[in-house]
């Protein structure tokens, strides 16, 4: 793998972790929305699905 590919993968992992943490925090602050872990996993799943669609083109 090239260095650019590794940097992009690392950046993607960081963004997905931030998305999961941000979603879990927002749901933790507003408990009526959902359970924090369920929302975090849902956000990561949505991001992975969108990434899969983009890479499949």
GROMACS elastic network, one bead per residue, 0.5 to 0.9 nm:
[ bonds ]
;  ai    aj funct       b0    kb
    1     4     6  0.82461   500
    1     5     6  0.63835   500
    1     6     6  0.69380   500
    2     5     6  0.53499   500
    2     6     6  0.65438   500
    2     7     6  0.88371   500
    3     6     6  0.51575   500
    3     7     6  0.62050   500
    3     8     6  0.86578   500
    4     7     6  0.51108   500
    4     8     6  0.61715   500
    4     9     6  0.86262   500
    5     8     6  0.51524   500
    5     9     6  0.61925   500
    5    10     6  0.86158   500
    6     9     6  0.51039   500
    6    10     6  0.61379   500
    6    11     6  0.85755   500
    7    10     6  0.50796   500
    7    11     6  0.61152   500
    7    12     6  0.85535   500
    8    11     6  0.50513   500
    8    12     6  0.61026   500
    8    13     6  0.86306   500
    9    12     6  0.50142   500
    9    13     6  0.61958   500
    9    14     6  0.86500   500
   10    13     6  0.51071   500
   10    14     6  0.62447   500
   10    15     6  0.86614   500
   11    14     6  0.50930   500
   11    15     6  0.61619   500
   11    16     6  0.86151   500
   12    15     6  0.51139   500
   12    16     6  0.61477   500
   12    17     6  0.85910   500
   13    16     6  0.51556   500
   13    17     6  0.61600   500
   13    18     6  0.86103   500
   14    17     6  0.51120   500
   14    18     6  0.61557   500
   14    19     6  0.85660   500
   15    18     6  0.50684   500
   15    19     6  0.60829   500
   15    20     6  0.86241   500
   16    20     6  0.61709   500
   16    21     6  0.85572   500
   16    43     6  0.84024   500
   16    44     6  0.61583   500
   16    47     6  0.72452   500
   16    48     6  0.85166   500
   17    20     6  0.51452   500
   17    21     6  0.60748   500
   17    22     6  0.84311   500
   17    44     6  0.80069   500
   18    21     6  0.50767   500
   18    22     6  0.58577   500
   18    23     6  0.83669   500
   19    22     6  0.51631   500
   19    23     6  0.60410   500
   19    24     6  0.84941   500
   19    40     6  0.75521   500
   19    43     6  0.68448   500
   19    44     6  0.70640   500
   19    47     6  0.86834   500
   20    23     6  0.52159   500
   20    24     6  0.60711   500
   20    25     6  0.85275   500
   20    37     6  0.84890   500
   20    39     6  0.78932   500
   20    41     6  0.68105   500
   20    42     6  0.84086   500
   20    43     6  0.61451   500
   20    44     6  0.60594   500
   21    24     6  0.51043   500
   21    25     6  0.60322   500
   21    26     6  0.85523   500
   21    40     6  0.67876   500
   22    25     6  0.51037   500
   22    26     6  0.61081   500
   22    27     6  0.85800   500
   22    40     6  0.79865   500
   23    26     6  0.51478   500
   23    27     6  0.61684   500
   23    28     6  0.84296   500
   23    36     6  0.73108   500
   23    37     6  0.87301   500
   23    39     6  0.63755   500
   23    40     6  0.54165   500
   23    43     6  0.71060   500
   24    27     6  0.52164   500
   24    28     6  0.59569   500
   24    29     6  0.86399   500
   24    35     6  0.81178   500
   24    37     6  0.61614   500
   24    38     6  0.82631   500
   24    39     6  0.62930   500
   24    40     6  0.51840   500
   24    41     6  0.88577   500
   25    29     6  0.61984   500
   25    30     6  0.86434   500
   25    36     6  0.71545   500
   25    40     6  0.88711   500
   26    29     6  0.52131   500
   26    30     6  0.63292   500
   26    31     6  0.86097   500
   26    33     6  0.89111   500
   26    36     6  0.80153   500
   27    31     6  0.56215   500
   27    32     6  0.77928   500
   27    33     6  0.59878   500
   27    34     6  0.62901   500
   27    35     6  0.67860   500
   27    36     6  0.52522   500
   27    37     6  0.88168   500
   27    39     6  0.72507   500
   27    40     6  0.87316   500
   28    31     6  0.54750   500
   28    32     6  0.89604   500
   28    33     6  0.86558   500
   28    34     6  0.84415   500
   28    35     6  0.75816   500
   28    36     6  0.57186   500
   30    33     6  0.60043   500
   30    34     6  0.81615   500
   31    34     6  0.60360   500
   31    35     6  0.69208   500
   31    36     6  0.79351   500
   32    35     6  0.82886   500
   33    36     6  0.86884   500
   33    39     6  0.88212   500
   34    37     6  0.87122   500
   34    38     6  0.72653   500
   34    39     6  0.66238   500
   35    38     6  0.54238   500
   35    39     6  0.62800   500
   35    40     6  0.87385   500
   36    39     6  0.52417   500
   36    40     6  0.61482   500
   36    41     6  0.86789   500
   37    41     6  0.60597   500
   37    42     6  0.83401   500
   38    41     6  0.52735   500
   38    42     6  0.60355   500
   38    43     6  0.86275   500
   39    43     6  0.61403   500
   39    44     6  0.86885   500
   40    43     6  0.51325   500
   40    44     6  0.63122   500
   40    45     6  0.85648   500
   41    44     6  0.51320   500
   41    45     6  0.60083   500
   41    46     6  0.85235   500
   42    45     6  0.50347   500
   42    46     6  0.61036   500
   42    47     6  0.85987   500
   43    46     6  0.51253   500
   43    47     6  0.62139   500
   43    48     6  0.86366   500
   44    47     6  0.50522   500
   44    48     6  0.60995   500
   44    49     6  0.85199   500
   45    48     6  0.50868   500
   45    49     6  0.60675   500
   45    50     6  0.86034   500
   46    49     6  0.50872   500
   46    50     6  0.62007   500
   46    51     6  0.85409   500
   47    50     6  0.52149   500
   47    51     6  0.61001   500
   47    52     6  0.85763   500
   48    51     6  0.50078   500
   48    52     6  0.60606   500
   48    53     6  0.86404   500
   49    52     6  0.50530   500
   49    53     6  0.62827   500
   49    54     6  0.87036   500
   50    53     6  0.51373   500
   50    54     6  0.62658   500
   50    55     6  0.86621   500
   51    54     6  0.51241   500
   51    55     6  0.61082   500
   51    56     6  0.85049   500
   52    55     6  0.51612   500
   52    56     6  0.59882   500
   52    57     6  0.88853   500
   53    56     6  0.52048   500
   53    57     6  0.68128   500
   54    57     6  0.57261   500
